[in-house]
């Protein structure tokens, strides 16, 4: 029962048969300042012929004025009765509001769960503003930038889709300005919704307009959290300023409840974070202690001189862990219980190429020398992963030392091989008569292959040079070799009894070069007596020309041809020269066809029939194209100088132009 219903029912019990009517307070109600004094209830009376008309203005509490007409009666007695009825009703109205506010304090403020606060908030609010039929609580969502209903009463579930932007609709305006809104007519409420977005206009038209409404902000000292709205759909209903004050008090309590909830959640998260940090510190301390303990045991294992595989086997057995090891030199080790993935074309197994890292169930412990990764351990993730990581972390340091020690020994041996090669260059009689040194013996035919060093690491380049040398030797078919490396790259001197053996040796090394991206050069095959310095220079020069082409593989010096004249030019300058010669044709609409025709004609030795057949065109068409191409360039293909220039341009374009697809047609002609 509203305060107006209560006053009217009490007045109708009077014996003087009063006629009771209500009218809303004129104009839009104002929202008083919080510091303003509370307005009083005003009473007045007047005569209308024989009737007494008594008026009670309770618009502060109910947004309306009560008018009582008493036919043919003296108003003095009734006037006092009216005052008593109204004051009693207002006092009861205020007492109910105070009790409802106390209930909110108990049911909302005591909760630390934001969902529970949302559920209870509207029901408790409607108990404070008892004359309301519906209510909605909106909170601002930073992610979407919208005011979103989180709790509502009086609407169907579709109302949760009625979301507004700040400054949109009544709730958006209240959120932006921080000022409450009190509206006591459908017209004012409809006008306040004039700035709705199209989807919300359609939604609101289906819901209908209330007859009275209060919307207040939910805010703290620094932040507005959302809005709280109550509505009445009863004709003639009205809210007073007292209800606005009550709703603002409820909003203040909600803001306090949300802040308490947020503080509690922050405290819980902080406590959980502290516990996680404490557990992580304990875990790391335990791993550190275990690592320190394991260090001495692992040290004793690696102090014995034996192959790396035997060290790793003892590690796997002693600590009960399974792993896969691989390094840049192609060394691999697999513990006995390790389960290898099935090899596929896209994921080879057992190579140091990161393929095992594609398995999500594996962790990786790298082996580093300075800043370079030179090897890796792969082991399964699981309950034992942290233990395996701790052990293999220590093991990786010892493996790195083993690699460095082995590399240092290889550097010493490499220096000796290099000096022996230099001695051969001065006088190959030092190994004549079948003498063998470093597993190498001079035979009738020899060839030198040079692999240019592509800078991978300024700190450990000898490691990568050693890897390249080992990979090249594993690909070779001739075992009789003398190999060494310098800062520029790797030299491999092969000797065989026949030229055929050297030719067969060249192809697999070329395949390896293509796969690894090496730029290699090969000298001419020489018969005794051998000119080693000259052969080495040929191999280096061919590798340089291969590098200029930006292609991987082997280029034999015998097929470098005119390129040797251009070895001091950049690839860009060479292509610019060729482009200038062919530019007049390239600018034509059918320039591609003309260039292709001219190129095929030159390649076929100026045979019109062969060129036409290769192009799939008639001979007459061929001659027409040739004539057009010669006219555009101002060249005569029958002139030997022009023919040489055009042949050179096409050769340079095909040699130094765009990279050919991966793969090698033949080792000697990349």
Order of alpha helices (4+ residues) and beta strands (2+ residues): alpha-beta-beta-beta-alpha-beta-alpha-alpha-beta-beta-beta-alpha-beta-alpha-alpha-beta-beta-alpha-alpha-beta-beta-beta-beta-alpha-beta-beta-beta-alpha-beta-beta-alpha-beta-beta-alpha-beta-alpha-alpha-alpha-alpha-alpha
